[in-house]
């Protein structure tokens, strides 16, 4: 029997992407590289003291609210551990290799969290106050759960960040000045402490109603966001490489962001969506045979035709990639070899599109149906928010271009227009229409990796008069390969095995983005400039749009 997931684990999974915005802050990127200025570090850890004092106070209040003796005892143990850490704070700082700060600095972001925590511990949640004298035991226990909900994500965040950084350190590297701090928070002892808090939250949450669990969820999320804000606002006096859009002077640098659409922005493949629209809106086999319906296949025939086309595409695509990687791997990055090999993909894609046109599966599609489908299209989590932040930021000199193999640009434009993202420029193939009804033909504009690269190059050539430019390409398919490599920063999202196989065969290196940034920060030249340039043979991998957002724009 599979054990049911607890409240704490469920909430961490739900809001884990928020933690990325702390990990990618200048503070932690510099700390992970070992180059964070010691005074910046000492300023930050000085604020551990009011933080720990607030935790101790909140635990005391939670213990007073708990009704069960075992719960009281467990919360008391948690408080004791905090008090012990508070007493040992200066000793710990010295063990990390630093002199304790002379005094604690009052940080506005830290004050906000402390006020939020103590408000939750007092029962001041969602406008509700639970006075001691009139509260029932159950109401008071509920407040104890709320308190733990506002504390648990903080410990989990510290554990997550320290372990992510720990994974980048060489075991024998004794020169990293923050190694002992990292080891302290990534230790089994600290992890056990974080789990103890989460277990207590799980236990206190068992008897809560759905509405009360929603309150805990809001508290958990707010606590996590306040902690992220704390690290994001730590002042750094040194040059950093993040966020990319902000470390370069907008007056001098023009940021060009390019991205693919299918399975990069969209959660589903656009070809399958268009086929499904055609199938759903097609006449039935026993229809009355009106003049308009005679031009279209029945829904049953359309479905069987589409299945045959999809099966053939998948099988032949795999054979194409296999033929390109069937041989000895190159020892060094070979762009020209890759480009030549991708000509096979270009021929394959053109033939596949011709089969689609000749099959008639796209004939009779109504433009309004396509636009409605685009407006309802599900985008990858965080994608829309990322582009909305770019559009709303008037200080950034940024252009966003979508380069896609999609057969119908109207589908993409509708997907973005529903989020007030009309400023995004879409470059794709287009369906041919007569009086808003598709003829089944495709106006071919981008069918191959080479045509994507040509569109990419043409756009950049138009930007030459706008000063220095920095290019970022986001994609995840073989068709994006040449653009990913030509861009100053190529970011791979998703898990395309074909992309990996082909890239590794031609000497492309796939580097997790965070570790790549830490390495870049370590290499930052003394004058503060960081050189990003295309055709390095390095592509950076991410698992979410949150990483892209944090890297380029910050929190």
Buried (B, 14 or more C-beta within 10 A) or exposed (E): EEEEEBBBBBBBEEBBBBBBBBBBBBBBBBBBBBBBEEEBBBBBBBBBBBBBBBBBBBBBBBBBBBEEEEBBEBBBEBBEBBBEBBEEBEEBBEEBEBEBBEEBBEBEBBBEBBEBBBBBBBBBBEEEEBEEEEBEEEBBBBBBBBBBBBBBBBBBBBBBBBBBBBEBBEEEEEEBBBBEBBBBBBBEEBBEBBBBBBBBBBBBBEEBEEEBBEBBBBBBBBBBBBBBBBBBBBEBEEBBBBBBBBBBEBEEBBBBBBBBBBBBBBEEBBBEBBBBBBBEBBBEEEEEEEEEBEEBBBBEBBBEBBEEBBEEBEEEBEEBBEEBBEEEEBEEBBBEBBBEBBEEBBEBBBEBBEBBBEBBBBBBBBBEBBBEBBBEBEBBEBBBBBBBBBBEBEEBBBBBBBBBBBBBBBBBBBBBBBBEBEEBEBBBBBBEBEEEBBBBBBEBBBBBBBBBBBBBEEBBEEEEEEEEBBBBBBBBBBBBBBBBBBBBBBBBBBEBEBBBBBBBBBBBEBBBBBBBBBBBBEEBEEEEEBEBEBEBBBBBBBEBBBBBBBBBBBB
